[in-house]
Amino acid sequence: MSRAKPAQHWLIRSTLILGLILAFMADTTAGETEHRPQSAATPWSQLSESEQSALSRFKDGWDEMSAIRQQRLKRGAGHWATATPEQRARLQQRIQRWRELNPDQRAELRKNFQRWQTLDPDQQERIQAARRRFQQMDPTQRQQIRERWQSLTPEQRRSWREQQQTPQRQPPATPPAR
């Protein structure tokens, strides 16, 4: 992300992008490679009425889309159909935040998401637990942590991350003081 805005820990950003991409932003990742076998694209005429209704904004270009992109959009439409009004509101906010990002910020978030996907489930759970602890802090504490993180050198940040990957250690809620 841009350094002009307050820096946030890459794990928090990765969590944001995880929800964002999995839910609705599949159409912005066209062209990336998949590790799953590709299936054939689905013609627009073979979609159900409910799928066509949910995906109507993509009708004109649907038949030219890759099968992967179509599958992601169909999955997102399915999530949307079953979401509560509160979940829909949160997703709309995330979509709006995504749209406000510049291309460099989006690229960095995609990179962080790919990094997140390479983590094993235990690492992901530790990160999510640390994120939950961070979110439960009052805004002043969170700002102090952000400022402390910004004051660290890249080497200090790398060292701190490596320490957190040790399985027997519970990640601290704050980065080390400089």
Buried (B, 14 or more C-beta within 10 A) or exposed (E): BEEEEEBBBBBBBBBBBBEBBBBBBBBBBEEEEEEEEEEEBBEBEEBEEEBBEBBEEBEEEBEEBEEBBBBBBBBBBEBBEEBEEEEEEBBEEBBEEBEEBEEEBBEBBBEBBEEBEEBEEEBBEBBEEBBEBBEEBEEEEBEEBBEBBBEBEEEBBEBBBEEBEEEEEEBEBBBEEE
